[in-house]
Amino acid sequence: MLKIITIDGPAGSGKTTIAKLLSNRIGFSHLDTGSIYRAITMHFLEKNIQSKEIERIAEQLRQIDITINENKIFINSHDVSEKIRSREINNAVALYAKIPEVRDFVRKIQKTIAMKGGYIVDGRDIGSVVFPEAFCKFYLDASSTVRALRRLNDNKEVFKGKSLDEVEKEIKERDEIDQKRVVSPLIIPADAMVIDSSALDIDEVMQKMIAFFNERIDILCDHRETSAIAAENSEELFKNALQNFTSQAIPSGEICEGKIIQITNDGIFLDIKAKTDAFLPFSDFKNTDKSAYKTGDTIEVVIVDRTSARITVSRQKALHLQGIEAIKKSLSDGSTVNGKIIEAIKGGYVVDITESRAFCPYSEFMPGRIDDTQNQCGRIFQFKVLEFSPRRLVVSHKAVVAENSEKNLKKFFSERKNGDIVNCTVKKILAYGMFAEISEGVDGFIHNSNISWDRADTAEKLFKAGDTINARILLLDTEKKRIDLSLRDLQEDPFVRYINEHQQNDLVKGQAVKIQSYGAIIELAKGVDGYIHITEMSWTRHVNHPREILKEGDFVEAKIIEIIPAERRIRLSLRQITDNPWTAINEKYPINTVIEAEVKAIINSGVFFRIDADYEGFLEINDISWVTEKIHLKEKFKKGAKEKAKIIGYNSDKHYIQLGIKQLTENPYQGLRRSYGINGIVQGKVVKILPGGAFISLPGGIDGFCPISYISENRIEKIEDELALNTECSFLIKEIDEARRKILLSRRDSLRAEARVEMQKYMKAPGMKEGFSLADVFKNNQI
């Protein structure tokens, strides 16, 4: 939330006039947005740049240097405060102000100047677009007639010779431009106080604005309700609100010495070397022991009130001023100040530093820790000052701890090495380990994996904050300032003891403690794990996931197949505790045996079947049908259904029996070869015609292909002229390729064969004389 006041409204609503008056009343600076637009307009008019020349305007904006100083505006160091009030500029400013490039340029100037806070900014999109996060927003409005009348009265020179109707018409046109512009149209900002000043004078408008301003200040100053008002940024809100009660504690006056001349029931009289004795009331003493003062003592005080009869002084304000000096010193040289935490609020702590209220965010209190915020109240810590002004005081305890830690860490790293044993105190316990304090500012971390050899042991189970322990240094990382510790390294290694008692091929028992995608971890003893890879779980089953065989908590017996001491690994096998059944598979399930098996799983390349409790089969998609066709496995097969298949092979590496369904029937390609042979004539139906040939349906449900060159003796352009779709013809088999499932046919050679048969019949017909040749037949045109 920015400490900025915005005043939006249409042209002539009095934004600038009201902004100047309000700035004088509350002490904020005024940033006149209208003067910035007027200055830019004047510059463009002098350069003869029209509002439509966007490229020239953008180029000029990159060259303009606009500054504002003491209510004067400068372009490229030239004062143009008076020049921008001309009629010409007044008539043209709306045309340039609606250009997006100009508005972006002005917004950058506004944000640069006003972002530090303490400004009143007026304009037609200030609260809605430029500063939507401003803490106090107003929207001034009035009827077009009232606004026109005000303009005539306030700018008589500019509107000289114009009637009220003419000025009102200009204002309405300006309103329409502002409301319809694409970029930053004139709207009422969210959370703005709307004031219609048509029937109000300036004093009445100011009263409304001051009242609303005070309400906003009251909300921010009540830090006890900060969390309810602004939960999203309570820490920043409290910093801003803290400015008010911090500044109220800063006294006006100087510290002076006073000698105690009398102590009464109401207070102490002091000689401060003035005409009148000073009086220090006991009500001024808050936490100081009054009995510690006696006549003749000299103390430092501050004058807070002076009349002809008495000078009233304050001891607390003197202490406060002394504290302010200590605060300034801390800010300049990094020295520390003592502070007492007096309250925990949302976002941080309120800290009393010698009668000055400071704010310490939780993020600045003890690195990485907020255990119990209320338990810190009343405790005294050292702080460093981060921010200080008459309206703000922010401190950090974390910076003090970090500085001490840095010194102690450097010393620790210079004196210690990996492997050293250190005594430390448990500081903070987490789900995955714990922090242990070795010395002030020097913390080490013990991960749960380094707590104990037993995987079930964790920091949360075994320790509590404050426990004293010994640990071994595993890693000193000077770059990351990290110290890794281990308790486990101080204990006997159960892995070494276990492998001394066991060897390869031993049968051992353990419990499955973790199932992974490629195997299972088996706890063989406390702190000793073995691993069973998925391939070592079954001789006969195709295991997709170890959970098909084991689940966490199962007790199993396995064989040790390898011990790797350097890697602390013990490889186990479930399947090797029994003989390999694949050595005798041919006896149980010989090749060509027809079986009935249950569909277990369907994948893209085929189907898995459960043959019995130990064996699985796999049917490749190419072994389903002899015919080349697109097979939708999930439509053809259903999980759990029974299917007949023939055993056609074994795959012991992948643990399945190869199955085939097409092998249950005769190979139609072999049948075609046996029935017709190469060069045999077969009847077929034309089922598909392509530009390069025709597909022919043949006996056995298989297709052959007849190229266009094999259709006729003569060259043909269209196959349909020789072969009609769905007609049956005879074809000569030229080639049968079983591997590629292709049959090459020829209609032309079939016709030739048929002609030879007819010729032979003709030659053997009765009446043909002996010695009559085929040439004679052609010569006499008998064929």
matplotlib code that plots the C-alpha trace (Angstrom):
import matplotlib.pyplot as plt

x = [0.0, 1.6, 1.4, -0.1, -3.3, -5.0, -7.6, -9.4, -12.2, -13.3, -11.9, -12.8, -13.8, -11.2, -8.7, -5.6, -6.9, -8.2, -4.9, -2.8, -5.1, -5.1, -1.3, -0.9, -3.4, -1.8, 1.9, 2.0, 3.7, 1.6, 2.3, 0.4, -0.3, -2.1, 1.0, 3.0, 0.5, 0.4, 4.2, 4.4, 1.6, 3.5, 6.7, 4.8, 3.2, 6.6, 8.0, 4.9, 4.2, 0.5, -1.3, -1.5, 2.2, 2.7, 6.3, 7.5, 5.8, 7.5, 10.8, 10.4, 9.4, 12.7, 14.4, 12.3, 13.6, 10.8, 11.5, 9.3, 10.9, 9.1, 5.9, 7.7, 7.9, 11.0, 11.5, 15.1, 16.1, 13.8, 11.1, 7.8, 5.5, 3.8, 3.9, 1.8, -1.3, -2.1, -5.4, -3.7, -2.3, -5.6, -7.5, -4.9, -4.0, -6.8, -5.7, -2.2, -3.2, -5.2, -2.2, -1.1, 2.6, 2.1, 0.1, 2.8, 5.5, 3.6, 2.9, 6.7, 7.3, 4.5, 5.8, 9.4, 8.5, 5.7, 6.6, 8.6, 5.4, 4.0, 2.5, -0.9, -1.4, -4.3, -5.4, -8.1, -6.6, -4.4, -6.3, -7.6, -4.5, -1.3, -1.6, -4.3, -2.5, -2.7, -4.0, -6.4, -8.4, -10.8, -13.0, -14.2, -17.2, -19.6, -22.2, -20.8, -22.4, -20.7, -17.4, -17.7, -18.5, -15.4, -13.2, -14.4, -13.8, -10.4, -9.0, -10.4, -7.4, -7.5, -11.2, -11.4, -14.3, -16.0, -19.5, -20.5, -22.3, -19.1, -17.0, -19.6, -19.6, -15.8, -16.0, -18.6, -16.5, -13.5, -15.5, -16.6, -12.9, -11.8, -14.6, -14.2, -10.4, -9.1, -6.2, -7.0, -10.6, -12.1, -13.6, -14.2, -11.3, -12.1, -12.3, -12.4, -14.5, -16.8, -17.5, -20.0, -19.0, -21.8, -23.5, -20.4, -17.8, -14.1, -14.2, -17.0, -15.1, -11.9, -13.8, -15.1, -11.6, -9.9, -12.4, -11.9, -8.1, -8.2, -10.3, -7.7, -4.9, -6.8, -7.1, -3.4, -2.4, -4.3, -1.7, -3.6, -6.1, -3.6, -4.1, -7.9, -7.5, -4.8, -3.9, -2.1, 0.6, 0.4, 4.1, 4.4, 1.2, 2.5, 5.7, 3.8, 1.4, 4.3, 5.6, 2.8, 3.2, 7.1, 7.1, 4.8, 7.4, 10.2, 10.5, 11.2, 13.8, 17.3, 18.8, 20.0, 21.5, 19.5, 20.6, 18.1, 17.2, 14.1, 12.1, 8.3, 5.4, 4.6, 8.0, 11.5, 12.6, 15.7, 18.1, 18.7, 20.4, 17.3, 15.3, 12.7, 13.3, 12.3, 9.8, 10.1, 6.7, 6.8, 4.2, 7.0, 8.7, 7.6, 10.0, 12.7, 13.1, 12.3, 14.0, 17.3, 17.3, 18.5, 19.1, 22.3, 22.3, 22.6, 20.3, 19.7, 16.2, 14.4, 12.2, 8.6, 6.7, 7.7, 5.5, 6.3, 5.7, 7.3, 9.4, 8.2, 10.9, 10.9, 13.4, 11.9, 12.2, 15.9, 16.4, 14.5, 16.8, 19.8, 18.3, 17.8, 21.5, 22.3, 19.9, 21.6, 25.0, 23.7, 22.4, 25.7, 28.3, 26.4, 26.7, 24.0, 21.2, 19.4, 15.6, 12.8, 10.0, 6.7, 4.2, 3.7, 1.5, 0.8, 3.9, 6.4, 7.3, 6.9, 10.2, 11.0, 14.4, 14.9, 11.4, 11.3, 8.9, 10.5, 9.3, 11.1, 9.5, 9.4, 11.7, 14.3, 14.1, 16.5, 17.4, 14.8, 12.9, 9.5, 8.8, 6.4, 6.0, 4.2, 7.0, 9.5, 7.5, 9.4, 12.8, 15.7, 17.7, 20.4, 19.2, 20.7, 18.9, 17.8, 15.6, 15.3, 13.6, 11.4, 8.4, 9.9, 12.2, 12.8, 15.3, 16.8, 17.8, 18.7, 21.5, 23.1, 22.9, 24.2, 27.2, 28.0, 27.5, 29.8, 32.6, 32.0, 31.7, 35.0, 36.7, 35.0, 35.9, 39.5, 39.8, 37.8, 37.9, 35.8, 35.6, 35.9, 33.5, 31.7, 29.3, 26.1, 22.6, 19.4, 18.0, 15.1, 13.5, 12.0, 10.3, 13.4, 16.1, 17.2, 19.5, 22.0, 23.8, 27.6, 28.4, 26.8, 25.8, 27.3, 24.6, 25.0, 22.3, 21.7, 19.5, 17.3, 19.4, 22.3, 20.4, 20.8, 21.5, 17.9, 15.8, 12.8, 14.6, 14.0, 14.9, 11.2, 11.1, 14.4, 15.1, 13.6, 14.9, 17.5, 19.0, 22.8, 24.5, 27.8, 28.1, 30.7, 31.4, 30.6, 31.0, 32.4, 31.2, 32.9, 31.3, 27.7, 28.6, 27.1, 27.9, 26.6, 26.7, 26.1, 25.1, 25.1, 28.8, 29.5, 27.5, 28.6, 27.9, 25.4, 26.2, 29.8, 28.6, 26.0, 28.3, 30.8, 28.1, 26.7, 28.0, 26.8, 24.2, 23.0, 19.2, 18.1, 14.8, 13.7, 10.8, 9.8, 10.1, 9.9, 8.5, 10.0, 9.2, 12.3, 12.5, 12.0, 14.1, 14.2, 15.3, 17.5, 18.4, 18.2, 20.3, 20.9, 19.0, 19.0, 17.6, 15.6, 15.5, 12.3, 14.0, 14.8, 11.2, 9.9, 11.2, 8.0, 5.8, 6.2, 6.3, 5.2, 5.6, 7.1, 3.8, 2.4, 4.7, 5.3, 3.8, 5.3, 5.3, 5.6, 8.1, 10.1, 12.9, 15.5, 19.0, 22.0, 23.4, 26.0, 27.5, 29.2, 30.8, 32.1, 28.6, 27.0, 24.8, 23.4, 21.6, 18.9, 16.8, 13.4, 13.3, 16.7, 15.5, 13.8, 15.0, 14.6, 11.4, 12.4, 14.9, 12.0, 9.4, 9.4, 8.2, 5.2, 4.2, 5.7, 5.8, 2.5, 0.4, -3.0, -4.1, -6.9, -5.6, -7.1, -6.5, -4.4, -3.3, -3.6, -0.8, -0.1, 2.1, 0.0, -1.8, -0.6, -2.3, -2.3, -1.6, -1.4, -0.3, 3.4, 3.5, 2.3, 2.0, 2.3, 0.5, 2.2, -0.2, 1.4, 0.5, -3.3, -4.3, -2.7, -4.5, -2.9, -5.5, -5.6, -6.5, -8.0, -6.8, -9.1, -12.1, -11.0, -9.9, -11.5, -9.6, -10.6, -11.9, -10.7, -9.0, -7.5, -3.9, -1.0, 2.4, 4.9, 8.0, 9.6, 11.2, 12.9, 14.7, 11.4, 9.6, 6.8, 5.6, 5.1, 1.6, -0.1, -3.8, -3.3, -1.3, -4.5, -5.5, -3.6, -1.4, -3.6, -0.4, 0.9, -2.6, -2.7, 0.8, -0.3, -3.6, -2.6, 1.2, 3.3, 1.8, -1.4, -4.7, -7.0, -10.4, -10.6, -12.9, -11.8, -12.2, -10.2, -8.9, -5.9, -4.1, -1.3, -3.3, -6.1, -6.5, -8.0, -9.8, -8.6, -9.6, -8.6, -9.5, -6.3, -5.7, -3.4, -2.3, -2.4, -0.3, -1.7, 1.1, -0.2, -3.9, -3.9, -1.7, -2.3, -1.4, -4.4, -5.1, -8.0, -8.1, -11.9, -11.9, -10.6, -11.5, -14.8, -15.1, -16.7, -16.4, -14.7, -11.9, -9.1, -5.5, -2.2, -0.1, 3.3, 4.7, 3.7, 5.8, 4.7, 7.1, 5.8, 2.2, 2.2, 0.8, 1.6, -1.1, -1.4, -4.6, -2.7, -0.9, -4.1, -5.7, -2.7, -3.0, -6.6, -5.8, -3.3, -5.8, -8.4, -5.8, -4.9, -8.6, -9.0, -5.9, -7.3, -10.8, -12.2, -11.5, -8.2, -5.7, -2.3, 0.5, -1.8, 0.2, -0.6, 0.8, -1.8, -4.5, -3.3, -2.7, -6.3, -7.5, -9.2, -8.2]
y = [0.0, 3.3, 6.4, 8.4, 10.3, 10.3, 12.6, 11.5, 13.3, 14.9, 18.0, 21.2, 19.3, 21.3, 18.4, 20.6, 23.4, 20.9, 19.0, 22.1, 23.1, 19.6, 19.3, 22.5, 21.2, 17.7, 18.3, 16.2, 17.3, 18.0, 16.4, 18.2, 15.6, 18.1, 20.3, 17.3, 16.6, 20.4, 20.5, 17.6, 19.1, 22.4, 20.6, 18.8, 22.0, 23.8, 20.9, 21.0, 17.3, 16.3, 14.0, 11.4, 11.2, 8.4, 7.4, 11.1, 11.4, 8.2, 9.4, 12.8, 11.2, 9.4, 12.8, 14.8, 15.3, 16.5, 17.5, 19.1, 21.2, 23.5, 23.4, 24.4, 22.2, 22.0, 20.6, 19.9, 22.3, 25.1, 26.5, 26.2, 26.7, 29.8, 28.9, 25.8, 27.7, 29.1, 28.7, 26.8, 24.2, 24.0, 23.2, 20.6, 18.7, 16.2, 15.0, 14.2, 12.9, 10.1, 8.6, 5.4, 6.3, 9.6, 8.2, 5.5, 8.2, 10.3, 7.3, 6.6, 10.2, 10.0, 6.7, 7.8, 11.0, 9.7, 6.1, 7.2, 8.4, 11.6, 12.9, 14.0, 13.2, 14.3, 13.2, 11.3, 7.8, 8.2, 6.1, 3.5, 2.9, 4.7, 4.2, 1.6, 0.7, 4.2, 4.2, 7.2, 7.9, 10.6, 11.2, 14.8, 15.5, 18.3, 19.1, 20.2, 23.7, 24.2, 23.0, 25.4, 28.3, 27.5, 27.4, 30.8, 32.3, 30.6, 31.1, 34.3, 34.9, 31.4, 31.5, 35.2, 35.9, 32.5, 32.1, 29.7, 27.5, 27.2, 26.3, 23.7, 22.2, 21.8, 20.2, 17.7, 16.8, 16.4, 14.0, 11.9, 11.6, 10.6, 8.1, 6.4, 6.2, 2.6, 3.2, 4.3, 5.6, 7.9, 5.7, 5.9, 4.0, 1.2, 2.4, 6.0, 8.6, 10.2, 13.9, 15.8, 19.5, 21.0, 22.4, 22.6, 25.3, 24.6, 24.5, 21.9, 19.8, 20.0, 19.0, 15.9, 15.0, 15.7, 13.5, 10.6, 11.1, 10.9, 7.7, 6.1, 7.2, 5.9, 2.5, 2.3, 3.5, 0.9, -1.7, -4.1, -4.5, -4.6, -8.3, -7.9, -4.9, -6.2, -9.9, -10.0, -7.6, -7.2, -6.8, -3.9, -2.3, -2.4, -0.8, 2.1, 2.3, 2.2, 5.5, 7.3, 6.2, 6.1, 9.8, 10.8, 9.5, 11.7, 14.8, 18.3, 19.9, 19.3, 17.2, 19.2, 18.3, 18.9, 18.7, 17.2, 19.8, 18.3, 15.1, 15.3, 12.9, 14.1, 14.3, 15.8, 19.4, 20.1, 22.9, 23.3, 26.7, 28.5, 31.3, 28.7, 25.3, 22.4, 19.8, 16.1, 14.4, 10.8, 10.1, 10.4, 7.4, 4.2, 1.4, 3.3, 2.7, 6.1, 5.2, 5.2, 9.0, 11.2, 14.9, 16.1, 13.6, 14.9, 13.5, 14.3, 15.5, 17.3, 20.4, 19.6, 22.6, 26.1, 28.6, 31.6, 29.6, 26.2, 24.3, 20.7, 18.2, 14.5, 11.9, 9.4, 11.7, 12.3, 8.5, 8.3, 10.9, 9.0, 5.9, 7.7, 8.5, 4.8, 3.9, 6.4, 4.9, 1.4, 2.4, 4.1, 1.7, -1.6, -1.6, -3.3, -1.9, -3.7, -4.1, -5.6, -7.5, -6.1, -7.5, -10.1, -9.0, -10.5, -9.9, -9.4, -8.0, -4.6, -3.9, -1.2, 0.3, 3.0, 4.4, 4.1, 1.7, -0.4, -3.2, -6.5, -8.7, -12.4, -12.9, -10.8, -12.6, -15.6, -17.2, -19.6, -19.9, -18.9, -21.4, -19.7, -16.0, -15.3, -16.8, -14.2, -11.3, -9.7, -11.0, -8.8, -9.3, -7.5, -5.9, -4.0, -1.1, -1.6, 1.5, 4.7, 8.0, 10.2, 8.1, 4.6, 2.3, -1.3, -3.6, -7.1, -9.7, -12.0, -9.7, -9.9, -13.7, -13.9, -11.8, -13.8, -17.0, -15.8, -15.3, -18.6, -20.5, -19.2, -20.3, -23.7, -24.4, -23.5, -25.8, -28.8, -31.5, -34.3, -37.3, -35.2, -36.0, -33.0, -32.5, -30.7, -29.9, -30.8, -27.5, -28.2, -31.5, -31.9, -34.7, -35.6, -34.9, -32.4, -29.4, -29.6, -26.6, -27.3, -23.8, -20.3, -19.7, -23.0, -25.5, -28.9, -31.1, -34.8, -36.4, -39.3, -41.6, -40.7, -41.1, -44.9, -48.0, -49.0, -47.5, -47.1, -44.8, -41.1, -37.9, -37.4, -40.9, -40.7, -37.1, -33.9, -30.3, -29.8, -33.3, -33.5, -35.8, -36.7, -36.8, -37.3, -34.6, -36.1, -32.9, -29.4, -27.3, -23.9, -22.5, -23.3, -22.9, -26.3, -28.9, -32.5, -34.7, -38.4, -40.4, -43.7, -43.5, -43.8, -47.1, -50.6, -51.3, -54.2, -54.7, -55.7, -58.1, -59.6, -60.3, -61.9, -64.3, -65.0, -65.8, -66.3, -69.0, -68.9, -69.0, -66.1, -64.7, -61.1, -58.7, -56.6, -52.9, -51.1, -52.0, -50.2, -50.4, -52.6, -54.6, -54.9, -54.0, -56.7, -56.0, -58.9, -57.5, -54.1, -51.9, -54.5, -54.5, -56.9, -56.2, -58.5, -57.4, -57.9, -60.4, -62.6, -63.0, -65.8, -68.4, -68.6, -65.5, -62.3, -59.8, -56.3, -54.9, -56.4, -55.8, -58.8, -61.0, -59.1, -56.4, -54.3, -56.3, -59.7, -62.1, -64.0, -66.5, -65.8, -66.8, -64.6, -64.4, -61.6, -59.6, -56.3, -54.8, -51.6, -50.7, -52.2, -54.3, -57.8, -59.1, -61.7, -64.0, -65.5, -67.8, -69.4, -71.1, -73.6, -75.4, -73.6, -75.1, -74.0, -76.8, -79.3, -77.1, -79.2, -82.2, -80.4, -78.3, -79.8, -77.7, -77.9, -78.7, -77.1, -75.5, -73.4, -70.3, -67.3, -63.8, -62.0, -58.7, -57.0, -54.7, -53.1, -55.9, -58.9, -60.7, -62.3, -65.6, -67.4, -71.1, -72.3, -71.1, -71.1, -70.4, -67.6, -67.4, -64.6, -64.3, -61.9, -60.0, -61.5, -65.0, -64.3, -64.6, -65.8, -63.0, -59.5, -57.3, -54.6, -56.4, -54.4, -56.6, -55.1, -55.8, -59.3, -60.4, -59.8, -60.0, -63.2, -64.9, -68.4, -68.9, -71.9, -71.6, -73.7, -73.7, -72.7, -71.8, -70.8, -67.6, -68.5, -65.1, -63.2, -66.0, -66.9, -69.6, -68.4, -69.1, -69.0, -69.0, -68.9, -72.1, -73.9, -73.8, -74.7, -72.0, -70.8, -69.9, -73.4, -74.7, -72.6, -73.8, -77.4, -77.1, -75.1, -74.7, -72.1, -71.4, -73.0, -71.4, -70.2, -68.6, -65.3, -62.3, -58.7, -56.9, -53.7, -51.8, -49.4, -47.4, -50.0, -53.1, -55.1, -57.1, -60.6, -62.6, -66.2, -69.5, -69.6, -66.0, -64.5, -61.9, -61.8, -58.9, -58.7, -55.7, -53.7, -55.1, -58.6, -58.0, -58.0, -58.7, -55.2, -51.9, -50.7, -47.3, -48.3, -51.5, -51.4, -51.9, -55.4, -56.3, -55.3, -55.0, -58.0, -60.2, -63.6, -64.5, -67.0, -66.0, -67.7, -67.9, -66.5, -66.3, -67.2, -65.4, -66.8, -64.7, -61.4, -62.8, -61.8, -63.7, -62.4, -63.2, -62.8, -62.5, -62.3, -65.6, -67.2, -66.2, -67.5, -70.8, -71.0, -70.3, -73.1, -75.5, -74.6, -75.0, -78.5, -79.4, -78.1, -80.0, -83.2, -82.6, -85.2, -84.3, -82.7, -84.3, -85.6, -83.1, -80.1, -77.5, -74.4, -72.2, -73.6, -72.6, -69.0, -68.9, -69.9, -67.5, -70.4, -68.9]
z = [0.0, -1.1, 1.1, -1.8, -2.1, -5.6, -6.9, -10.1, -11.9, -15.2, -16.7, -14.7, -11.5, -9.5, -9.0, -9.2, -7.0, -4.3, -4.5, -3.8, -0.8, 0.6, 0.3, 2.4, 5.1, 5.6, 4.7, 1.5, -1.7, -4.7, -8.1, -10.8, -13.5, -15.8, -16.0, -17.2, -20.1, -20.9, -21.0, -23.4, -25.5, -25.7, -26.8, -29.6, -30.8, -30.9, -32.9, -35.2, -34.4, -35.1, -32.7, -35.5, -36.0, -33.5, -34.6, -34.3, -30.9, -29.6, -30.9, -29.2, -25.9, -25.8, -26.0, -23.5, -20.0, -17.7, -14.1, -11.4, -8.6, -6.1, -8.1, -11.3, -14.3, -16.6, -20.1, -20.9, -18.0, -19.3, -17.0, -18.8, -15.8, -17.3, -21.0, -20.6, -19.5, -22.9, -24.8, -27.6, -25.3, -23.4, -26.6, -27.8, -24.6, -24.7, -28.2, -27.1, -23.6, -25.1, -27.0, -25.2, -25.7, -24.0, -21.1, -20.5, -20.5, -18.0, -15.8, -15.6, -14.5, -11.9, -10.5, -10.4, -8.4, -6.2, -5.4, -2.4, -0.8, 0.7, -2.5, -3.7, -7.3, -9.5, -12.9, -14.8, -14.2, -11.2, -8.7, -11.2, -13.3, -12.2, -8.4, -7.7, -4.5, -3.1, 0.5, 0.1, -3.1, -4.1, -7.2, -7.7, -9.9, -10.7, -13.3, -16.7, -16.2, -12.8, -14.2, -17.2, -14.9, -12.7, -15.7, -16.9, -13.5, -12.9, -16.4, -17.8, -20.0, -21.6, -22.2, -23.1, -25.5, -25.0, -23.7, -20.9, -23.5, -25.6, -22.6, -21.4, -24.9, -24.8, -21.4, -22.6, -25.7, -23.4, -21.2, -24.2, -25.3, -21.8, -21.2, -24.6, -24.9, -25.1, -22.7, -19.2, -19.7, -17.1, -14.4, -10.6, -8.8, -6.4, -2.8, -3.8, -1.9, -4.5, -3.9, -6.1, -5.5, -7.6, -4.5, -2.3, -1.7, -1.3, 2.5, 2.5, 0.0, 2.1, 5.3, 3.6, 2.3, 5.6, 7.4, 5.0, 5.1, 8.9, 8.8, 6.6, 8.9, 12.0, 10.4, 9.6, 13.0, 14.9, 14.7, 16.9, 14.1, 11.3, 10.7, 10.3, 7.9, 5.6, 6.1, 2.8, 3.7, 7.5, 8.0, 5.5, 6.8, 10.4, 9.3, 7.8, 10.8, 13.2, 11.7, 13.5, 17.1, 16.7, 15.5, 18.4, 20.9, 19.4, 21.7, 20.7, 23.0, 24.2, 26.9, 29.9, 33.3, 36.5, 40.1, 42.5, 45.2, 46.6, 46.5, 47.2, 47.1, 43.6, 42.0, 42.0, 41.9, 39.8, 39.4, 35.7, 36.0, 34.9, 36.6, 37.6, 39.1, 37.0, 38.1, 37.3, 38.1, 39.3, 36.7, 34.1, 35.7, 34.0, 34.7, 36.6, 40.4, 42.0, 45.2, 43.3, 43.3, 46.2, 46.8, 45.2, 42.4, 38.8, 36.1, 32.5, 31.5, 28.7, 29.0, 27.9, 29.2, 30.3, 32.1, 34.2, 37.4, 36.5, 34.1, 33.6, 32.5, 31.5, 32.4, 30.0, 27.0, 27.9, 28.0, 24.7, 23.0, 24.3, 22.8, 19.5, 19.4, 20.0, 17.2, 14.8, 15.7, 15.0, 11.7, 10.7, 12.1, 12.5, 16.3, 18.3, 20.6, 23.4, 22.9, 24.9, 23.0, 24.4, 22.0, 19.2, 16.4, 13.0, 10.9, 13.7, 17.2, 18.7, 20.4, 23.0, 22.5, 25.2, 25.0, 21.2, 19.6, 16.9, 14.6, 14.1, 11.4, 12.1, 9.2, 11.0, 14.3, 14.8, 11.4, 10.2, 13.5, 14.9, 17.6, 20.0, 19.3, 22.6, 24.7, 23.4, 25.0, 27.9, 26.8, 25.9, 22.8, 20.8, 17.6, 14.6, 13.1, 9.5, 8.9, 10.9, 10.2, 12.3, 11.2, 11.0, 13.1, 11.9, 13.6, 13.1, 15.6, 12.8, 11.6, 15.1, 15.2, 11.6, 12.4, 15.5, 13.5, 10.8, 13.3, 15.1, 11.8, 10.5, 13.7, 13.7, 10.0, 10.7, 13.7, 12.7, 10.0, 8.6, 11.0, 14.2, 17.0, 18.5, 21.4, 20.5, 21.6, 19.7, 18.6, 16.2, 15.0, 11.6, 9.7, 7.8, 10.4, 13.1, 13.6, 16.5, 17.9, 18.2, 19.6, 19.5, 15.9, 14.7, 13.7, 12.1, 10.4, 11.0, 8.3, 9.4, 7.3, 9.6, 12.9, 13.1, 11.1, 11.7, 8.9, 11.3, 13.6, 13.1, 14.9, 15.9, 17.5, 19.5, 20.4, 21.8, 21.7, 24.4, 24.3, 24.5, 22.0, 20.4, 16.6, 13.9, 11.3, 7.9, 5.7, 6.2, 3.3, 3.7, 0.5, 1.6, 5.3, 5.8, 8.5, 8.1, 11.1, 11.8, 14.9, 13.0, 12.3, 16.1, 16.2, 15.2, 11.5, 11.4, 7.7, 8.4, 11.1, 8.8, 5.8, 8.2, 9.2, 5.7, 2.3, -1.3, -1.9, 1.7, 2.1, 4.3, 5.6, 5.7, 5.4, 2.4, 3.6, 0.3, -3.2, -6.1, -9.9, -10.5, -7.4, -3.6, -0.6, 2.0, 5.6, 6.6, 10.0, 11.7, 9.5, 6.9, 3.6, 0.6, -2.9, -5.1, -8.7, -10.7, -12.9, -9.9, -8.7, -10.9, -13.4, -15.2, -14.7, -16.7, -13.8, -14.8, -11.3, -8.1, -6.3, -8.3, -6.3, -3.0, -0.9, 1.9, 5.2, 3.5, 5.1, 2.4, 2.0, -0.6, -1.8, -1.6, -5.1, -4.6, -1.8, -2.8, 0.4, -1.2, -2.2, 0.9, -1.4, -1.0, -4.1, -3.4, -5.5, -4.9, -8.0, -7.3, -4.2, -6.6, -9.8, -13.1, -14.6, -18.1, -18.3, -18.5, -20.2, -23.4, -21.3, -19.8, -22.8, -26.0, -29.2, -31.2, -28.1, -28.3, -25.0, -23.7, -21.8, -20.0, -21.3, -18.7, -20.3, -23.7, -25.0, -28.3, -29.7, -28.5, -25.7, -22.5, -21.4, -18.1, -18.9, -15.3, -11.9, -13.0, -16.7, -19.0, -22.7, -25.2, -28.5, -30.9, -33.1, -36.2, -35.0, -34.8, -38.4, -41.7, -43.5, -43.5, -41.8, -39.1, -35.9, -32.9, -30.0, -27.4, -29.6, -30.5, -27.0, -23.5, -20.3, -18.4, -21.6, -22.6, -26.0, -27.8, -29.0, -30.1, -28.4, -31.1, -29.0, -25.7, -24.4, -21.2, -20.9, -20.8, -19.0, -21.4, -23.8, -27.4, -28.6, -32.0, -33.0, -36.8, -36.4, -35.4, -39.1, -42.2, -43.7, -46.7, -48.6, -48.3, -49.1, -52.3, -53.3, -52.7, -54.4, -57.4, -57.4, -59.3, -62.8, -61.7, -62.7, -59.9, -59.9, -58.0, -57.5, -58.2, -54.9, -55.3, -58.3, -58.0, -60.8, -60.7, -60.6, -58.9, -55.7, -56.2, -53.5, -53.6, -51.9, -48.3, -47.6, -48.8, -51.5, -54.5, -56.6, -60.4, -61.8, -64.7, -66.9, -66.3, -67.1, -71.0, -74.0, -75.1, -73.4, -71.4, -69.9, -67.6, -65.7, -65.5, -69.3, -68.8, -65.2, -63.6, -59.8, -58.1, -61.2, -61.1, -63.5, -63.8, -63.0, -63.3, -60.1, -60.8, -57.2, -53.6, -50.9, -47.5, -45.5, -47.0, -47.4, -51.1, -54.1, -57.6, -60.3, -64.0, -66.0, -69.2, -68.7, -67.7, -71.0, -72.8, -71.1, -71.8, -75.5, -75.6, -74.1, -76.7, -79.4, -78.2, -78.2, -81.8, -83.0, -81.6, -83.1, -85.6, -89.2, -88.6, -91.1, -90.0, -90.5, -90.1, -88.3, -86.1, -88.9, -91.2, -88.8, -88.6, -92.4, -93.1, -90.3, -88.5, -85.2]

ax = plt.figure().add_subplot(projection="3d")
ax.plot(x, y, z, "-o")
ax.set_aspect("equal")
plt.show()
